[in-house]
């Protein structure tokens, strides 16, 4: 009886063990995730493809007025009035200051009187010359008298011309007592006050007028960059965005983008010997006066269009010991390769690669800290492996 009980217990234990093995086998056959290749790092890749990219260059610069005029007196005297509001807009020909005109008015009146006298003398000389001419035909006057009369007529005409010139000079000087705006624009503060003594062409300007609409933006670009762009245009790698009239956008000091676009108007023909740069000048409309002279801005210049540009994220590019840019590429057999590239220009948060990558190459963009050249790697989906996003 005891042996039967013992036999039944052994049979039950054996059945339990068999059932456990069957359960474990069913778990392994029930679709568990496939195990990664031993030693393979999990990475994310980007398959690069050529694309059309509008290339731009962002250059720092400053604004400068379209026209500048330093207002100085052209005659001397006591300043009587200031006729403008400092900081206001003025029109060309608008009176700005009034200089005491009394002495210039007196000079003008004297010149006018001298002209009247000369003209009166001319009338008498002309009458005498005409009369002597008639008398000479009947030999009633000597030839000498006739010549003297004609000479007096010529002198009288010269006196009139001199008096007219003196009168014109007096008129101009009298007009200069009213100092007018030579250009339209915004007038600065006045450097003198009524009662001050001013002199003709003095060193200190009375005030300054600046035309701000339109306004210039002056930036500099390295001559090496200009040469590189020229070679790319000539080789057909880039298509020109315009012929010396490329569109320019403006980023202000606070990081905002200026609402109106400008045009590249001028490229200097001289390279600075100290900085190796060339000055570029763009013209921007400024109807609301947002741009003021001397503001620091960043101009975004359209360079051209690259029809077969290859872009890679900046995070995927590293530097070797010599400072040359490199990327990790996943080969067809699943091995990590290091690739030297040429990339000296950014486009947003990406590098523009000129050489070193071809269409279809798989550039590793995540998991870079876990790989080295020659080791196997496995591509994973970023959605299934969030940790792989950390570089």
C-alpha positions as a printed Julia matrix, in Angstrom:
391×3 Matrix{Float64}:
  0.0     0.0     0.0
  2.79    2.35    0.85
  4.61    1.6    -2.39
  1.48    2.49   -4.42
  1.16    5.86   -2.69
  4.82    6.59   -3.28
  4.47    5.69   -6.94
  1.48    8.03   -7.33
  3.44   10.93   -5.79
  6.35   10.4    -8.18
  3.97   10.34  -11.15
  2.36   13.63  -10.08
  5.75   15.36   -9.72
  6.77   14.1   -13.14
  3.56   15.5   -14.72
  4.16   18.88  -13.09
  7.69   19.06  -14.48
  6.53   18.11  -17.97
  3.77   20.75  -17.89
  6.26   23.39  -16.78
  8.6    22.58  -19.66
  5.68   22.75  -22.11
  4.64   26.15  -20.72
  8.17   27.56  -21.09
  8.4    26.22  -24.63
  5.07   27.86  -25.48
  6.38   31.23  -24.21
  9.44   31.06  -26.46
  7.28   30.19  -29.44
  4.67   32.88  -28.78
  6.25   35.78  -30.76
  8.75   37.31  -28.3
 10.83   40.22  -29.72
 13.73   39.15  -31.87
 17.05   39.4   -30.16
 19.52   41.95  -31.58
 22.7    40.78  -33.17
 25.23   40.22  -30.38
 27.55   43.27  -30.11
 25.52   45.43  -32.58
 24.82   49.0   -31.46
 21.38   50.41  -32.01
 21.47   53.58  -34.14
 19.21   55.88  -36.15
 20.17   56.74  -39.72
 19.24   59.31  -42.33
 19.28   58.27  -45.99
 20.6    61.31  -47.84
 19.13   62.37  -51.16
 20.0    65.38  -53.36
 17.53   68.25  -53.18
 17.13   71.81  -54.42
 18.18   74.37  -51.81
 18.12   78.15  -51.87
 21.46   79.17  -50.43
 21.79   82.28  -48.29
 24.51   84.04  -46.35
 23.92   85.93  -43.12
 26.28   88.86  -42.65
 26.52   91.41  -39.87
 26.37   95.09  -40.73
 25.01   98.49  -39.85
 22.52  100.87  -41.35
 23.57  104.19  -42.86
 21.49  107.07  -44.27
 20.76  107.24  -47.97
 21.74  110.94  -48.05
 23.51  113.08  -45.44
 23.82  116.86  -45.46
 25.66  118.92  -42.85
 24.06  122.35  -42.89
 26.53  125.25  -42.66
 26.03  129.0   -43.19
 27.34  130.52  -46.4
 27.42  134.05  -44.97
 28.34  135.35  -41.54
 26.18  137.2   -39.06
 24.06  136.96  -35.94
 21.59  134.06  -35.91
 18.11  135.46  -35.35
 15.76  132.46  -35.49
 15.64  128.67  -35.61
 12.7   127.74  -37.83
 12.43  123.94  -37.4
 11.59  121.36  -34.73
 14.53  119.18  -33.8
 14.03  115.57  -34.87
 11.26  116.42  -37.33
 11.1   115.69  -41.03
 11.91  118.63  -43.3
 11.56  119.18  -47.03
 14.24  120.36  -49.42
 14.09  124.18  -49.66
 12.46  124.59  -46.25
 13.95  127.49  -44.19
 15.88  126.26  -41.15
 17.6   129.39  -39.75
 17.42  133.14  -40.26
 20.63  135.19  -40.11
 20.41  138.95  -39.54
 19.99  140.28  -43.12
 20.36  144.04  -42.43
 23.94  144.49  -43.69
 23.3   142.31  -46.71
 20.12  144.23  -47.48
 22.11  147.47  -47.38
 24.72  146.0   -49.72
 21.97  144.89  -52.06
 20.4   148.36  -52.08
 23.81  149.94  -52.78
 24.39  147.56  -55.68
 20.96  148.37  -57.04
 21.73  152.1   -56.88
 25.07  151.58  -58.63
 23.31  149.73  -61.4
 20.75  152.48  -61.8
 23.56  155.05  -62.05
 25.46  152.98  -64.59
 22.36  152.51  -66.71
 21.67  156.28  -66.64
 25.24  157.01  -67.73
 24.87  154.43  -70.47
 21.81  156.19  -71.84
 23.7   159.49  -72.04
 26.74  157.83  -73.62
 24.6   156.04  -76.15
 22.81  159.28  -77.1
 26.1   161.15  -77.49
 27.64  158.4   -79.59
 24.6   158.32  -81.86
 24.61  162.12  -82.31
 28.34  162.26  -83.03
 27.93  159.51  -85.53
 25.39  161.53  -87.47
 27.5   164.7   -87.3
 30.59  162.89  -88.48
 28.9   162.13  -91.77
 28.83  165.83  -92.57
 32.21  166.35  -90.91
 30.65  168.54  -88.2
 32.76  166.84  -85.51
 36.27  165.58  -85.59
 37.12  161.96  -85.88
 38.7   162.09  -82.43
 35.5   163.31  -80.84
 33.57  160.48  -82.48
 36.01  157.9   -81.17
 35.82  159.39  -77.67
 32.03  159.17  -77.72
 32.09  155.57  -78.88
 34.65  154.74  -76.19
 32.44  156.32  -73.54
 29.55  154.19  -74.81
 31.58  151.0   -74.43
 32.73  151.99  -70.96
 29.17  152.78  -69.95
 28.05  149.33  -71.11
 30.86  147.7   -69.1
 29.87  149.72  -66.02
 26.33  148.41  -66.36
 27.57  144.82  -66.6
 29.74  145.27  -63.52
 26.87  146.79  -61.59
 24.59  143.91  -62.6
 27.15  141.36  -61.37
 27.53  143.22  -58.07
 23.78  143.32  -57.69
 23.54  139.59  -58.38
 26.21  138.88  -55.76
 24.41  141.05  -53.23
 21.13  139.29  -54.03
 22.73  135.85  -53.5
 24.31  136.86  -50.2
 21.04  138.32  -49.04
 19.33  135.05  -49.93
 21.95  133.11  -47.96
 20.8   134.83  -44.78
 17.9   132.38  -44.91
 19.53  128.96  -44.37
 17.41  126.35  -46.16
 17.37  122.55  -46.14
 19.41  121.2   -49.07
 17.72  117.78  -48.97
 14.57  116.23  -47.57
 14.95  114.05  -44.5
 15.04  114.01  -40.73
 16.81  116.92  -39.08
 19.0   116.36  -36.03
 19.42  118.61  -33.02
 20.6   122.17  -33.54
 24.2   122.92  -32.59
 23.57  126.68  -32.27
 20.94  128.87  -30.7
 19.54  132.26  -31.69
 21.98  135.04  -30.84
 25.05  133.04  -31.83
 27.56  134.48  -34.28
 28.04  132.26  -37.3
 30.59  132.56  -40.1
 30.62  131.45  -43.7
 31.66  127.79  -44.18
 32.46  127.36  -40.49
 33.78  124.01  -39.25
 30.85  123.27  -36.94
 27.64  122.4   -38.74
 24.46  124.16  -37.66
 22.6   120.83  -37.87
 22.53  117.64  -39.93
 19.81  116.25  -42.2
 19.65  112.54  -43.04
 17.4   110.91  -45.62
 16.21  107.61  -44.12
 13.76  106.37  -46.74
 15.25  104.45  -48.41
 18.18  103.5   -46.19
 21.46  101.7   -46.77
 22.66   98.54  -45.04
 26.43   98.05  -45.32
 27.86   94.59  -44.64
 31.17   92.89  -45.36
 31.94   89.49  -46.86
 35.3    87.76  -47.12
 36.97   87.78  -50.5
 37.56   84.02  -50.17
 33.8    83.45  -49.88
 33.16   85.59  -52.96
 35.73   83.58  -54.93
 34.16   80.3   -53.83
 30.71   81.46  -54.92
 32.09   82.67  -58.24
 33.62   79.24  -58.92
 30.38   77.49  -58.04
 28.4    79.78  -60.33
 30.84   79.25  -63.2
 30.84   75.45  -62.75
 27.06   75.32  -62.68
 26.84   74.07  -59.09
 24.88   77.19  -58.23
 22.33   79.15  -60.18
 22.42   82.89  -59.64
 19.47   84.32  -57.78
 19.92   87.69  -59.53
 22.42   89.9   -61.32
 23.63   92.43  -58.74
 20.02   92.77  -57.62
 19.74   89.79  -55.28
 16.97   89.99  -52.71
 18.13   90.74  -49.17
 16.25   90.13  -45.93
 17.03   91.85  -42.66
 17.15   90.55  -39.08
 16.98   93.3   -36.45
 18.84   93.57  -33.15
 16.0    91.98  -31.17
 15.94   88.94  -33.47
 12.81   89.95  -35.36
 12.68   90.01  -39.15
 12.21   93.36  -40.87
  8.92   93.4   -42.75
 10.26   94.74  -46.06
 12.92   93.16  -48.27
 15.77   95.07  -49.87
 17.97   94.72  -52.93
 21.71   94.33  -53.25
 22.74   97.57  -54.91
 26.53   97.74  -54.73
 29.59   95.53  -54.3
 32.87   97.29  -53.67
 35.7    96.58  -56.11
 38.45   96.9   -53.49
 39.4    94.26  -50.92
 40.42   95.62  -47.52
 44.11   94.94  -46.95
 43.61   94.64  -43.19
 40.51   92.44  -43.02
 40.41   90.75  -46.43
 36.75   91.63  -46.85
 34.62   93.34  -49.48
 31.84   95.81  -48.63
 28.34   95.0   -49.85
 25.58   97.61  -49.8
 21.87   96.88  -49.86
 19.0    99.37  -50.13
 15.88   98.94  -47.99
 12.62  100.9   -48.04
 11.98  102.56  -44.68
  8.61  104.32  -44.9
  7.83  104.08  -41.17
 11.31  105.05  -39.99
 11.9   101.76  -38.16
 15.5   101.63  -39.32
 17.74  104.33  -37.87
 21.34  105.12  -38.84
 23.93  103.08  -36.98
 21.66  100.16  -36.04
 23.32   96.73  -35.85
 21.53   94.31  -38.18
 22.11   90.97  -39.9
 21.51   90.87  -43.63
 20.47   87.58  -45.22
 21.67   87.57  -48.84
 20.36   85.24  -51.52
 23.41   83.55  -53.07
 21.9    81.11  -55.52
 20.23   77.72  -55.92
 21.97   74.34  -55.55
 19.87   71.8   -57.44
 21.72   68.76  -56.02
 22.45   69.76  -52.46
 23.07   67.09  -49.82
 22.14   68.11  -46.29
 22.91   66.33  -43.0
 21.96   67.37  -39.45
 24.63   69.33  -37.63
 24.5    66.85  -34.74
 25.71   64.05  -37.02
 28.93   65.87  -37.99
 32.03   65.62  -35.82
 35.65   66.71  -36.24
 38.81   64.63  -36.41
 42.1    65.52  -34.76
 42.94   67.88  -37.63
 39.6    69.66  -37.42
 38.2    68.15  -40.64
 34.47   67.3   -40.65
 33.5    63.61  -40.57
 30.33   61.53  -40.38
 29.57   57.91  -39.53
 27.93   55.94  -42.35
 26.25   52.53  -42.11
 27.53   50.29  -44.93
 25.44   47.73  -46.79
 26.82   44.89  -44.66
 25.75   46.69  -41.48
 29.19   47.91  -40.45
 30.04   51.42  -39.25
 32.29   53.48  -41.53
 33.81   56.89  -40.94
 33.61   59.25  -43.91
 35.52   62.49  -44.47
 33.33   65.23  -45.95
 33.58   68.82  -47.13
 31.04   71.02  -45.37
 31.73   74.71  -44.82
 28.22   76.17  -44.98
 25.1    75.71  -42.9
 21.48   75.75  -43.99
 19.31   76.17  -40.92
 20.28   73.37  -38.51
 21.98   71.31  -41.25
 25.37   71.2   -42.94
 25.59   71.5   -46.71
 27.92   68.71  -47.85
 29.94   69.39  -51.01
 31.95   66.17  -51.12
 32.14   62.84  -49.3
 28.52   61.64  -49.48
 26.46   60.18  -52.29
 22.75   59.69  -52.81
 21.48   56.73  -50.8
 24.2    56.81  -48.13
 22.9    56.09  -44.64
 24.32   58.67  -42.26
 24.13   57.76  -38.58
 22.4    60.59  -36.72
 21.78   59.05  -33.28
 23.63   56.62  -31.06
 26.99   58.09  -31.98
 28.44   57.61  -28.51
 28.06   53.82  -28.79
 29.79   53.19  -32.12
 33.24   53.09  -33.63
 34.49   52.31  -37.15
 34.22   48.67  -38.16
 31.72   47.54  -35.53
 28.28   46.21  -36.49
 25.21   48.4   -35.98
 21.49   47.85  -36.17
 18.96   50.43  -37.36
 16.1    51.0   -34.96
 12.98   53.11  -35.22
 13.13   56.22  -33.03
  9.52   55.54  -31.94
 10.47   52.1   -30.51
 13.74   53.2   -28.96
 13.4    56.68  -27.47
 16.72   56.34  -25.7
 18.51   56.21  -29.05
 17.69   59.88  -29.6
 20.3    60.84  -27.07
 23.62   61.49  -28.74
